[in-house]
């Protein structure tokens, strides 16, 4: 496949709010050993993306300006630095600015091969991006850390969000009894994902409803994080991702509190896509934007009340 010398891409020249985005010509990178060059077709917008743009993640993701940002993308391989991927392969990938890669929210993106996997037949590029950062942010805490299974009771905070929606489905698939919090507009939606009991956080006390839990999955932080320890049974675990602010020391000695290190490896994403191809996990893409309107997609994510996954399509 031929690639152009340049691309018209959204980038930033400094940390700041969404108004820092500018659309300009940037050179198209090339693949080297251990990387792929993708012609991007779909972009997933996550809270971590705008936190990186704002400068709140500089300890992990230091940007080199001018910078494209963003982590999730799906697309077609144009150049490959490894034999297991060929031009024309459809791929889900996550960029890693912590290792010197630019962001993936551009028409062409160079991505690390260990953070990439082929998209199976039956899964669209638009759906696939739901199983990058968002899907892996649910997979690691529930499958690898909490080892959720039959007979367990789990509380998912913010069950209507991009991460929470997959967590509800995954916990249901693993055989757990699933409780989930959300606002009143999303109650039926979260029920449809497989929650056994949906808790309207504006009217109900999740501690009284869900106690005793084996696991609390926290994507919210703050006062919800503090209060959720009371919902855990002795020996229980509260595991969190992107939940701030939190006190890392639990107020009880008989429970644990752990932070998930979300590494979007190809192996982890492949397992999710396998479940998606079987219809067990369903991508909850609820808002789509054209690439020309990418700043609006970021604005939608920054409200903190977006349902499901926000995806930007690239022509």
C-alpha positions in Angstrom: 0.0 0.0 0.0 1.3 3.5 -0.8 1.4 6.1 1.8 1.4 9.9 1.3 4.3 12.1 2.5 2.0 14.2 4.7 -1.4 14.1 6.4 -3.9 16.6 7.6 -4.1 15.9 11.3 -5.3 17.4 14.6 -2.4 18.2 16.9 -1.4 20.3 19.9 1.6 22.6 20.4 1.2 22.9 24.2 -0.7 21.4 27.1 -4.2 22.8 27.7 -7.9 22.5 27.0 -9.6 21.4 23.8 -9.1 24.8 22.2 -5.4 23.8 21.9 -6.3 21.5 19.0 -5.1 22.8 15.5 -5.6 21.1 12.2 -2.4 21.2 10.1 -0.1 19.2 7.8 2.2 16.8 9.5 4.6 14.2 8.0 3.4 10.6 7.8 5.7 8.4 9.9 7.2 5.1 8.8 7.2 1.7 10.5 10.5 0.4 12.0 11.4 -2.8 13.8 8.8 -3.5 16.4 6.2 -1.1 15.0 3.3 -0.9 12.5 2.1 2.0 10.4 -1.7 2.0 10.2 -4.0 3.9 8.0 -6.5 4.8 10.7 -10.2 4.2 10.2 -11.6 4.5 13.7 -10.5 6.3 16.8 -11.7 5.7 20.4 -11.8 8.7 22.7 -11.0 7.9 26.4 -10.7 10.1 29.5 -7.0 9.4 29.6 -6.6 11.1 26.2 -7.8 14.5 27.3 -6.0 14.1 30.6 -2.8 13.6 28.6 -3.6 16.7 26.5 -4.2 18.8 29.7 -0.8 17.7 31.1 -2.2 15.7 34.0 -0.4 12.5 32.9 3.1 14.0 32.3 4.8 11.6 34.7 3.8 8.7 32.4 3.1 10.4 29.0 5.4 13.4 28.2 4.4 14.9 24.9 6.9 16.1 22.3 5.3 19.1 20.5 3.8 19.4 18.0 2.1 16.3 19.1 -0.8 14.1 17.9 -2.5 12.6 20.9 -4.8 9.7 21.7 -4.3 6.0 22.4 -6.9 3.8 20.7 -7.2 3.3 17.0 -8.2 0.7 14.4 -7.0 0.6 10.9 -5.2 -1.1 8.1 -1.5 -2.0 8.1 0.4 0.1 5.5 3.9 -0.8 6.6 5.1 -3.5 9.0 8.3 -3.9 11.0 7.5 -7.5 11.9 6.6 -10.7 9.9 3.4 -11.6 11.7 1.6 -8.5 10.4 1.2 -7.8 6.7 0.0 -4.8 4.7 -3.8 -5.0 4.4 -4.3 -6.6 7.8 -7.1 -5.0 9.9 -5.6 -4.1 13.3 -6.7 -2.8 16.7 -3.8 -0.9 18.4 -3.0 1.4 21.2 -0.2 3.9 21.0 2.2 4.4 23.9 3.5 8.0 24.3 5.5 6.7 27.3 7.8 4.9 24.8 8.2 7.8 22.4 5.3 7.0 20.1 3.0 9.9 18.9 -0.7 9.6 19.6 -2.9 7.5 17.4 -5.7 10.0 16.8 -4.5 10.9 13.3 -5.1 9.6 9.7 -1.8 7.6 9.9 -0.3 6.3 13.2 2.8 4.4 14.1 2.0 2.0 16.9 4.0 -0.6 18.9 3.5 -4.1 17.7 3.1 -5.5 21.2 0.1 -3.2 21.7 -1.6 -4.5 18.5 -3.8 -7.4 17.4 -5.6 -8.4 14.3 -9.4 -7.7 14.2 -11.4 -10.9 13.6 -14.1 -11.2 11.0 -17.4 -10.2 12.3 -16.1 -7.3 14.3 -16.0 -3.8 12.7 -13.2 -1.4 13.1 -15.6 1.0 14.9 -16.6 -1.7 17.4 -13.0 -2.9 17.8 -11.8 0.3 19.4 -14.1 -0.2 22.4 -11.8 -3.1 23.4 -8.6 -1.1 23.5 -8.1 1.1 26.5 -11.7 0.9 27.8 -12.0 -2.9 27.4 -8.5 -3.6 28.9 -9.3 -1.2 31.8 -12.1 -3.7 32.7 -10.3 -6.9 31.7 -7.2 -6.5 33.9 -9.1 -5.6 37.2 -11.8 -8.2 36.8 -10.1 -11.1 35.1 -6.5 -10.9 36.2 -6.6 -9.1 39.5 -10.0 -9.9 41.1 -10.4 -13.3 39.3 -14.1 -12.8 39.1 -16.1 -16.0 38.8 -19.4 -17.8 39.7 -20.7 -17.2 43.2 -19.0 -13.8 43.6 -20.8 -10.5 44.0 -19.3 -7.4 42.3 -20.3 -3.7 42.3 -19.4 -1.8 39.2 -19.3 2.0 39.7 -20.5 4.0 36.7 -21.9 1.1 34.8 -23.0 3.2 31.8 -19.5 4.4 30.9 -17.2 3.1 28.3 -15.2 1.1 30.9 -18.1 0.3 33.2 -20.3 -1.0 30.3 -17.8 -3.6 29.4 -17.1 -4.4 33.0 -20.8 -5.2 33.6 -20.9 -7.5 30.5 -17.7 -9.2 31.5 -18.6 -9.8 35.1 -22.0 -11.2 33.9 -20.2 -13.5 31.5 -17.9 -14.7 34.2 -20.8 -15.8 36.3 -20.9 -13.2 39.0 -23.9 -11.4 40.6 -23.5 -7.9 39.2 -24.6 -4.7 40.9 -23.9 -1.4 39.0 -24.4 2.3 39.7 -25.6 4.9 37.2 -27.9 7.9 36.8 -31.7 7.6 36.3 -31.5 8.0 32.5 -29.2 5.0 32.1 -31.0 2.4 34.3 -32.6 0.4 31.5 -29.4 0.7 29.5 -27.3 -0.8 32.2 -29.9 -3.6 32.8 -29.6 -4.5 29.2 -25.8 -5.1 29.6 -26.4 -7.8 32.2 -26.5 -6.2 35.6 -28.6 -8.1 38.1 -29.4 -5.0 40.1 -29.0 -1.4 38.9 -28.5 1.3 41.6 -29.7 4.9 40.9 -27.0 6.8 42.7 -29.2 9.9 42.9 -31.8 8.1 45.0 -30.2 5.0 46.5 -27.3 4.2 48.8 -25.1 1.7 47.0 -23.6 0.5 50.2 -27.0 -0.5 51.6 -28.1 -2.1 48.3 -24.9 -4.0 47.3 -23.3 -5.1 50.6 -21.6 -7.6 51.0 -19.4 -7.5 47.9 -16.4 -9.6 47.0 -15.2 -6.9 44.6 -15.9 -3.2 44.0 -14.7 -1.9 40.7 -14.1 1.8 41.0 -13.8 4.1 37.9 -15.0 7.2 39.8 -12.9 7.9 42.9 -13.5 10.6 45.5 -16.3 10.1 48.0 -17.6 7.0 46.1 -14.2 5.4 46.6 -14.2 6.1 50.3 -17.7 4.9 51.0 -17.4 1.7 48.8 -15.1 0.1 51.4 -18.1 -0.3 53.6 -19.7 -2.4 50.9 -16.9 -5.0 50.9 -17.1 -8.2 52.9 -14.0 -9.2 54.9 -11.2 -10.2 52.5 -12.8 -8.2 49.7 -11.0 -6.1 47.1 -11.6 -2.6 45.7 -9.7 -2.2 42.5 -9.6 1.1 40.6 -8.6 2.6 37.3 -8.5 6.4 36.5 -10.3 7.0 39.8 -9.1 10.2 41.5 -8.7 11.4 44.2 -8.3 8.3 46.3 -6.5 7.4 49.6 -4.5 4.3 48.7 -4.7 3.0 52.3 -8.1 1.3 53.0 -9.9 2.4 56.2 -10.2 -1.3 57.1 -7.5 -3.8 57.7 -9.6 -6.7 56.4 -9.9 -5.5 52.8 -7.6 -4.6 50.0 -7.3 -1.6 47.7 -5.3 -1.9 44.4 -4.7 0.2 41.4 -4.7 -1.5 38.0 -1.8 -1.0 35.7 -3.6 -0.9 32.3 -1.2 -2.3 29.7 -3.1 -2.8 26.4 -1.1 -5.8 25.2 -2.1 -7.5 21.9 -2.9 -10.7 23.8 -5.4 -9.0 26.2 -7.1 -7.2 23.4 -7.3 -10.4 21.3 -9.1 -12.2 24.0 -11.7 -9.5 24.2 -12.1 -9.4 20.4 -12.6 -13.2 20.4 -15.5 -12.7 22.9 -16.9 -9.9 20.7 -16.8 -12.0 17.6 -18.9 -14.6 19.5 -21.4 -12.0 20.5 -20.6 -12.4 24.2 -19.1 -8.8 24.6 -20.8 -6.1 22.6 -19.1 -2.8 21.9 -21.3 0.1 23.3 -20.5 2.7 20.7 -23.1 5.4 21.5 -21.6 8.5 19.9 -19.7 8.8 16.6 -18.0 11.9 15.2 -16.3 12.7 11.9 -12.6 13.3 12.1 -13.2 17.0 11.1 -15.2 17.3 14.4 -12.7 15.5 16.7 -12.5 18.4 19.2 -16.3 17.9 19.7 -15.7 14.3 20.5 -13.2 15.3 23.2 -15.7 17.8 24.6 -18.3 15.1 24.8 -15.9 12.9 26.8 -14.9 15.7 29.1 -18.4 16.1 30.4 -17.9 13.0 32.4 -21.4 11.8 31.7 -20.9 10.1 28.3 -22.7 6.8 27.9 -20.7 4.0 26.3 -17.9 4.6 23.9 -17.2 7.7 21.8 -15.7 6.9 18.4 -14.3 9.2 15.7 -14.4 7.8 12.1 -11.6 8.7 9.7 -12.4 8.8 6.0 
